[in-house]
Amino acid sequence: MATEILDARAPHPVPVVERPGGPTGHDPIGRGDDGGGPGAAFDPAQFGLWAFLGTVSMLFIGFTSAYIVRRTGIDWRPLPLPRLLWWNTAALLLSSAALEVARRRRTALDLRGLRLWLGATALLAGLFVAGQFQAWRLLRALGFFLSSNPHSSFFYMLSGVHLLHLGGGLVWFALVLYRLRGARYAPAAGGRTLSLFATYWHFLGLLWAYVLFLIFVF
Amino acid sequence: MAHTEAHAAEAHAHDHAPQAFIWKYVFSKDHKVIGIQYYVTAMMMALIAGLLAMLIRIQLAWPEVNWGLLGKLMPMGFQGGGGQPYVMNPEFYAMLFTMHGTIMVFFVLSTAPVSGFGNLLIPLQVGARDMAFPFLNGLSFWTFLCGCVTILTSFFVGAGAAAGGWTSYPPLSALRGAVPGSQIGQTFWIIAMVFFIASFTMGGLNFVTTIINLRTKGLSLLRMPLTMWSMFLVAILGLLAFPALTGASLMLLLDRHFGTSFFLPTGLVLNGTPMVGANGQFVHQGGSPLLWQHLFWFLGHPEVYILMLPALGFTSDILTTFCRKALFGYKAMVGAMVAIAGLSFIVWGHHMFVSGMSPYLAMAFAVGTILIAVPSAVKVFNWLATLWRSRIQYKTPMLWAMGVVSLFISGGLSGVWLGQSAPDIQLHDTFFVVAHFHLIMAGAALFGVFGATAMWFPKMFGRMMNDTLGKWHFWFTFVTYYGTFFPMHYIGLAGHMRRIYDPYQYEFLKSMQPLNHFITISALILGASQILFFVNFFWSAFKGAKAPENPWNANGLEWTTSSPPPHGNWPGAIPEVHRWPYEYSNPSAPKDFVMQHEPPLAVESGH
């Protein structure tokens, strides 16, 4: 997608340094942007990603309000919290941390470290996904199904929707790895790709922590 | 300067258009092609939804008539009643109004102005080569088309399309056995909605990112045409409001097919049988149908402004162009649109006044709703002040824009009635509501789309629409639109219910039949006069007079490039902006319009 963004940008009419006020003189409301060139107020991809995170947040805010309303029902039966979910949460948050280390290794041009820590990120993400499926199996064995009571309905639904978003993240991760394969030849490349993905991945970690808090602690 | 041009030429050389037909016109990533794809698809959907409306109207005027040929065409819908063959059956009638509303709101009036003209105009008016994410943009159209196919297929599956109203209130929509329309047709409705929301989200991300990041040099936010402001705001509304419907749709789907009870209360009785399971307990327990209403209307109210705001933006741009006058109160207009968009998030409860909500809560929602009258009045005042003592050029786009102003006033006034809980409890679910929203929401949006089509047709196809045919289309539509919807206020006040198969089963509504005849005849002429539009559209697209670069002597950036613009929009460098787009009749300028990219004059209005 990065090449798409470059195509869409206007050719920069004036080199950035020659602009009155210099490259930092951006003021999108007062003076106008400069066509998304290298000195634009925001990176379009980063901005679009944050807008997307906004709309995903609204989805979970909607679920939260439904949860709060539905919790007042008389048929509410609390769901036991499988201890496994804490391990899953730890795996996902650690995967975020590993991704951060990988980004630092890339900045330090340490390609071996980059590969190692990206591998750790992927491994921990895999553990999280496997753990989530296992948690569903544990609850099923205890007799808590999707339709058993509203608390279990919300748990299966919210963890499922989170897992769907995480699945999208894994597809993206595969694309990032594919794009980084050329890092051998251009060690400094791929920073933007990686940082965009990291934003989404950290968001998924925080989102899961929030879902867990909402369902079992709140 | 030489450096700049070399840079531009070099960049352009990399940016050549795809040549193969399939990549150029079918799976295109060019915003202009995608905009036209959206627009034409939406207009085809409008044709279908419009025909559904005609069927609704003939049923309301002549409920027990044998519709021979129609009945033969749709045997499932005309299975007869009262011993007569080919009389429409009630289940079919419920499907008609449900699908008319769903298709019109989502697949026509959200799509043609926002996705259609938004994609066409945003890069042209902000001075960008394309949208920020062209691939996502193309994907968004194909996702939308999947939604269209799904919703149209639902007519032909199982017992037919969804029939629970465009709002799909549970339990009716959540129990598969409740009505024929709640069978697989309702599932298709949910899936189509998810496709639509996914598509609109991709579009919305593109809209906000392009408008914030890709504006050309000098185009500050407060120099943008109001069309751009409206697109920016509806994209934000879509991104923040639609997720509520996504979530609610998922819960409805789980209720329908996986036995959950998000929206289904305890003690449901279906066709005389209590819905109990093998253990003697009710299958569904403790759910809240009101929860759906809250989630639905949290989307639903911003959604109607998604329909309307672009029409208000087009109107401002068209009025100034054909008045040859600067827009009155630009900043107030921007503020009014921002206020309308903001208020839309806190007024959803006014759709639920009869749900038994606390009168204090109802009052809060009522106050918020009445507040919307303030920015709306600001807009109307500024339009009238723009029109005041101007030399109006009565071209087709101008007629439509003035039509929007008219509909916005007449539909807005009834909104003040309905926004307060006391009158609304009386008028809820009557034809008064139907009159109100068809005038202000559907009518303003539709007239806005027609105006924008006439205005920006040169940028779509490089040709002019036929002005005479356009004016005939306008006058037929304008007169019959009011002829159709204005009398509905009266029959609504008289107690005529909104979603009723045969009103004349009630003694007190029998006297409404002559007025219903009038409305139906008016509606049929309204429907038939749209043929003028389709003839004009297709004839002009292929055979119309070639359009010059700037046929209306307008000021926006889109008029600085050829009609239609080339791939990449400007052959050379993108023009820089030096002023707002409403600099008309400046006495110190050599002509009566100063385009946004022209160098600064000695004396200017300061915008």
Interface residues (C-beta under 8 A of the other chain):
Chain A: M1 E4 I5 D7 A8 R9 A10 P11 H12 P13 V14 P15 D27 P28 I29 G30 R31 G32 D33 D34 G35 G36 A40 A41 F42 D43 P44 A45 F47 G48 A51 F52 G54 T55 V56 M58 L59 I61 G62 F63 S65 A66 V69 R70 G73 I74 D75 W76 L146 S147 P150 S153 M157 V161
Chain B: H3 T4 H7 A8 E10 A11 H12 H14 D15 K29 G127 A128 R129 D130 M131 A132 F133 P134 F135 L136 T201 G204 L205 N206 V208 T209 T210 I212 N213 L214 R215 T216 K217 G218 L219 S220 L221 L222 R223 L239 L240 A241 F242 P243 A244 T246 G247 A248 L250 M251 L254 F258 G259 T260 S261 F262 T266 Q285 G286 G287 S288 L291 H294 L295 F298 A573 I574 E576 V577
